[in-house]
Amino acid sequence: MMPLEEFETLAASYGTQLHRWPEESREAARELLATSLRAQAVFHAAAALDTALAKAGARELERLLPAASEAAALARLRRHVAARIAAPEANPRAYDAVVPLLSRWKSGLGYAFSLRLAGLATACSCAVMAGLVLGALYTTSPAQDGLSALLQPTPIAILEE
């Protein structure tokens, strides 16, 4: 059987709708409600709190969204759409708004293209310099004896194949 303290905690947390309670506690809560007057009193107090919260929520919802607001919003929308349809010349065409944007974009495109070209040239020159440095480091030298032969760089085996 469920302890009364656990029942009070669950009633305060989940309210009086037992389908919201954890599944493993529902049957024990029903048994405790059937046998304990104290559990029934806790349950009735939780029911009063649930009712008060539901009424307050409904009042707040009605205050924020009056029933007539949906119909008023729909009427306002229809009125604005009808006004736009009736006066098409008052609204600028999309083409008139796009042409200046395209001309600004086109002038900025030349600048962006020159930056892209400069970046490409820089990357290529860095790649060429790196190739020259690697080529200089890994050239084969004539056979030498002793310590100087050990200090000379050897070619990479993958490049020789």
Rosetta constraint file for C-alpha pairs under 8 A:
AtomPair CA 1 CA 28 HARMONIC 5.83 0.50
AtomPair CA 1 CA 31 HARMONIC 7.43 0.50
AtomPair CA 1 CA 32 HARMONIC 6.97 0.50
AtomPair CA 2 CA 6 HARMONIC 6.79 0.50
AtomPair CA 2 CA 7 HARMONIC 6.81 0.50
AtomPair CA 2 CA 25 HARMONIC 7.89 0.50
AtomPair CA 2 CA 28 HARMONIC 5.62 0.50
AtomPair CA 2 CA 29 HARMONIC 6.68 0.50
AtomPair CA 2 CA 32 HARMONIC 6.78 0.50
AtomPair CA 3 CA 7 HARMONIC 6.45 0.50
AtomPair CA 4 CA 8 HARMONIC 6.17 0.50
AtomPair CA 4 CA 39 HARMONIC 6.74 0.50
AtomPair CA 5 CA 9 HARMONIC 6.27 0.50
AtomPair CA 6 CA 10 HARMONIC 6.17 0.50
AtomPair CA 7 CA 11 HARMONIC 6.03 0.50
AtomPair CA 7 CA 29 HARMONIC 6.71 0.50
AtomPair CA 7 CA 39 HARMONIC 7.28 0.50
AtomPair CA 8 CA 12 HARMONIC 6.09 0.50
AtomPair CA 8 CA 39 HARMONIC 7.63 0.50
AtomPair CA 8 CA 42 HARMONIC 6.53 0.50
AtomPair CA 9 CA 13 HARMONIC 6.09 0.50
AtomPair CA 10 CA 14 HARMONIC 5.74 0.50
AtomPair CA 10 CA 15 HARMONIC 7.38 0.50
AtomPair CA 10 CA 21 HARMONIC 7.17 0.50
AtomPair CA 11 CA 15 HARMONIC 4.82 0.50
AtomPair CA 11 CA 16 HARMONIC 6.22 0.50
AtomPair CA 11 CA 42 HARMONIC 7.51 0.50
AtomPair CA 11 CA 43 HARMONIC 6.65 0.50
AtomPair CA 11 CA 46 HARMONIC 6.30 0.50
AtomPair CA 12 CA 46 HARMONIC 6.50 0.50
AtomPair CA 14 CA 18 HARMONIC 7.79 0.50
AtomPair CA 14 CA 20 HARMONIC 6.14 0.50
AtomPair CA 14 CA 21 HARMONIC 5.90 0.50
AtomPair CA 15 CA 20 HARMONIC 7.94 0.50
AtomPair CA 15 CA 46 HARMONIC 5.82 0.50
AtomPair CA 15 CA 47 HARMONIC 6.91 0.50
AtomPair CA 15 CA 50 HARMONIC 6.43 0.50
AtomPair CA 16 CA 43 HARMONIC 6.44 0.50
AtomPair CA 16 CA 46 HARMONIC 6.15 0.50
AtomPair CA 16 CA 47 HARMONIC 5.65 0.50
AtomPair CA 16 CA 50 HARMONIC 7.33 0.50
AtomPair CA 17 CA 21 HARMONIC 7.38 0.50
AtomPair CA 18 CA 26 HARMONIC 6.32 0.50
AtomPair CA 19 CA 23 HARMONIC 7.83 0.50
AtomPair CA 19 CA 26 HARMONIC 7.64 0.50
AtomPair CA 21 CA 25 HARMONIC 6.84 0.50
AtomPair CA 21 CA 26 HARMONIC 6.32 0.50
AtomPair CA 22 CA 26 HARMONIC 6.55 0.50
AtomPair CA 23 CA 27 HARMONIC 7.90 0.50
AtomPair CA 24 CA 28 HARMONIC 7.91 0.50
AtomPair CA 25 CA 29 HARMONIC 6.08 0.50
AtomPair CA 26 CA 30 HARMONIC 6.29 0.50
AtomPair CA 27 CA 31 HARMONIC 6.33 0.50
AtomPair CA 28 CA 32 HARMONIC 6.17 0.50
AtomPair CA 29 CA 33 HARMONIC 6.08 0.50
AtomPair CA 30 CA 34 HARMONIC 6.24 0.50
AtomPair CA 31 CA 35 HARMONIC 6.40 0.50
AtomPair CA 32 CA 36 HARMONIC 5.62 0.50
AtomPair CA 32 CA 39 HARMONIC 6.59 0.50
AtomPair CA 33 CA 37 HARMONIC 7.42 0.50
AtomPair CA 33 CA 39 HARMONIC 5.58 0.50
AtomPair CA 33 CA 40 HARMONIC 5.58 0.50
AtomPair CA 36 CA 40 HARMONIC 6.43 0.50
AtomPair CA 37 CA 41 HARMONIC 6.27 0.50
AtomPair CA 38 CA 42 HARMONIC 6.31 0.50
AtomPair CA 39 CA 43 HARMONIC 6.06 0.50
AtomPair CA 40 CA 44 HARMONIC 6.15 0.50
AtomPair CA 41 CA 45 HARMONIC 6.24 0.50
AtomPair CA 42 CA 46 HARMONIC 6.22 0.50
AtomPair CA 43 CA 47 HARMONIC 6.16 0.50
AtomPair CA 44 CA 48 HARMONIC 6.26 0.50
AtomPair CA 45 CA 49 HARMONIC 6.37 0.50
AtomPair CA 46 CA 50 HARMONIC 6.14 0.50
AtomPair CA 47 CA 51 HARMONIC 6.18 0.50
AtomPair CA 48 CA 52 HARMONIC 6.24 0.50
AtomPair CA 49 CA 53 HARMONIC 6.14 0.50
AtomPair CA 50 CA 54 HARMONIC 6.13 0.50
AtomPair CA 51 CA 55 HARMONIC 6.21 0.50
AtomPair CA 52 CA 56 HARMONIC 6.14 0.50
AtomPair CA 53 CA 57 HARMONIC 6.03 0.50
AtomPair CA 54 CA 58 HARMONIC 6.15 0.50
AtomPair CA 55 CA 59 HARMONIC 6.17 0.50
AtomPair CA 56 CA 60 HARMONIC 6.13 0.50
AtomPair CA 57 CA 61 HARMONIC 6.05 0.50
AtomPair CA 58 CA 62 HARMONIC 6.08 0.50
AtomPair CA 59 CA 63 HARMONIC 6.10 0.50
AtomPair CA 60 CA 64 HARMONIC 6.16 0.50
AtomPair CA 61 CA 65 HARMONIC 5.84 0.50
AtomPair CA 61 CA 66 HARMONIC 7.81 0.50
AtomPair CA 62 CA 66 HARMONIC 5.06 0.50
AtomPair CA 62 CA 67 HARMONIC 7.15 0.50
AtomPair CA 65 CA 69 HARMONIC 6.41 0.50
AtomPair CA 66 CA 70 HARMONIC 7.84 0.50
AtomPair CA 67 CA 71 HARMONIC 7.93 0.50
AtomPair CA 68 CA 72 HARMONIC 6.16 0.50
AtomPair CA 69 CA 73 HARMONIC 5.98 0.50
AtomPair CA 70 CA 74 HARMONIC 6.25 0.50
AtomPair CA 71 CA 75 HARMONIC 6.18 0.50
AtomPair CA 72 CA 76 HARMONIC 6.10 0.50
AtomPair CA 73 CA 77 HARMONIC 6.15 0.50
AtomPair CA 74 CA 78 HARMONIC 6.22 0.50
AtomPair CA 75 CA 79 HARMONIC 6.13 0.50
AtomPair CA 76 CA 80 HARMONIC 6.28 0.50
AtomPair CA 77 CA 81 HARMONIC 6.21 0.50
AtomPair CA 78 CA 82 HARMONIC 6.07 0.50
AtomPair CA 79 CA 83 HARMONIC 6.20 0.50
AtomPair CA 80 CA 84 HARMONIC 6.29 0.50
AtomPair CA 81 CA 85 HARMONIC 6.23 0.50
AtomPair CA 82 CA 86 HARMONIC 6.06 0.50
AtomPair CA 83 CA 87 HARMONIC 6.26 0.50
AtomPair CA 84 CA 88 HARMONIC 6.06 0.50
AtomPair CA 84 CA 91 HARMONIC 7.65 0.50
AtomPair CA 87 CA 91 HARMONIC 7.43 0.50
AtomPair CA 92 CA 96 HARMONIC 6.72 0.50
AtomPair CA 92 CA 97 HARMONIC 7.42 0.50
AtomPair CA 93 CA 97 HARMONIC 6.88 0.50
AtomPair CA 94 CA 98 HARMONIC 6.22 0.50
AtomPair CA 95 CA 99 HARMONIC 6.22 0.50
AtomPair CA 96 CA 100 HARMONIC 7.60 0.50
AtomPair CA 97 CA 101 HARMONIC 7.15 0.50
AtomPair CA 98 CA 102 HARMONIC 6.22 0.50
AtomPair CA 99 CA 103 HARMONIC 6.34 0.50
AtomPair CA 100 CA 104 HARMONIC 6.30 0.50
AtomPair CA 101 CA 105 HARMONIC 6.12 0.50
AtomPair CA 102 CA 106 HARMONIC 6.00 0.50
AtomPair CA 103 CA 107 HARMONIC 6.36 0.50
AtomPair CA 104 CA 108 HARMONIC 6.31 0.50
AtomPair CA 105 CA 109 HARMONIC 6.06 0.50
AtomPair CA 106 CA 110 HARMONIC 7.04 0.50
AtomPair CA 107 CA 111 HARMONIC 7.35 0.50
AtomPair CA 108 CA 112 HARMONIC 6.29 0.50
AtomPair CA 109 CA 113 HARMONIC 5.96 0.50
AtomPair CA 110 CA 114 HARMONIC 6.24 0.50
AtomPair CA 111 CA 115 HARMONIC 6.33 0.50
AtomPair CA 112 CA 116 HARMONIC 6.16 0.50
AtomPair CA 113 CA 117 HARMONIC 6.13 0.50
AtomPair CA 114 CA 118 HARMONIC 6.15 0.50
AtomPair CA 115 CA 119 HARMONIC 6.19 0.50
AtomPair CA 116 CA 120 HARMONIC 6.23 0.50
AtomPair CA 117 CA 121 HARMONIC 6.20 0.50
AtomPair CA 118 CA 122 HARMONIC 6.18 0.50
AtomPair CA 119 CA 123 HARMONIC 6.18 0.50
AtomPair CA 120 CA 124 HARMONIC 6.19 0.50
AtomPair CA 121 CA 125 HARMONIC 6.18 0.50
AtomPair CA 122 CA 126 HARMONIC 6.23 0.50
AtomPair CA 123 CA 127 HARMONIC 6.24 0.50
AtomPair CA 124 CA 128 HARMONIC 6.24 0.50
AtomPair CA 125 CA 129 HARMONIC 6.19 0.50
AtomPair CA 126 CA 130 HARMONIC 6.12 0.50
AtomPair CA 127 CA 131 HARMONIC 6.20 0.50
AtomPair CA 128 CA 132 HARMONIC 6.27 0.50
AtomPair CA 129 CA 133 HARMONIC 6.23 0.50
AtomPair CA 130 CA 134 HARMONIC 6.16 0.50
AtomPair CA 131 CA 135 HARMONIC 6.00 0.50
AtomPair CA 132 CA 136 HARMONIC 6.15 0.50
AtomPair CA 133 CA 137 HARMONIC 6.23 0.50
AtomPair CA 134 CA 138 HARMONIC 6.14 0.50
AtomPair CA 135 CA 139 HARMONIC 6.26 0.50
AtomPair CA 137 CA 153 HARMONIC 6.81 0.50
AtomPair CA 138 CA 153 HARMONIC 6.07 0.50
AtomPair CA 138 CA 154 HARMONIC 6.10 0.50
AtomPair CA 138 CA 155 HARMONIC 4.94 0.50
AtomPair CA 138 CA 156 HARMONIC 7.30 0.50
AtomPair CA 139 CA 153 HARMONIC 7.85 0.50
AtomPair CA 139 CA 154 HARMONIC 7.54 0.50
AtomPair CA 139 CA 155 HARMONIC 6.47 0.50
AtomPair CA 140 CA 153 HARMONIC 7.93 0.50
AtomPair CA 140 CA 154 HARMONIC 6.79 0.50
AtomPair CA 140 CA 155 HARMONIC 6.63 0.50
AtomPair CA 141 CA 152 HARMONIC 7.79 0.50
AtomPair CA 143 CA 149 HARMONIC 7.16 0.50
AtomPair CA 144 CA 148 HARMONIC 6.74 0.50
AtomPair CA 144 CA 149 HARMONIC 5.10 0.50
AtomPair CA 145 CA 149 HARMONIC 5.65 0.50
AtomPair CA 146 CA 150 HARMONIC 7.08 0.50
AtomPair CA 147 CA 151 HARMONIC 6.57 0.50
AtomPair CA 148 CA 152 HARMONIC 6.54 0.50
AtomPair CA 155 CA 159 HARMONIC 7.58 0.50
AtomPair CA 155 CA 160 HARMONIC 7.46 0.50
AtomPair CA 156 CA 160 HARMONIC 6.81 0.50
AtomPair CA 157 CA 161 HARMONIC 6.91 0.50
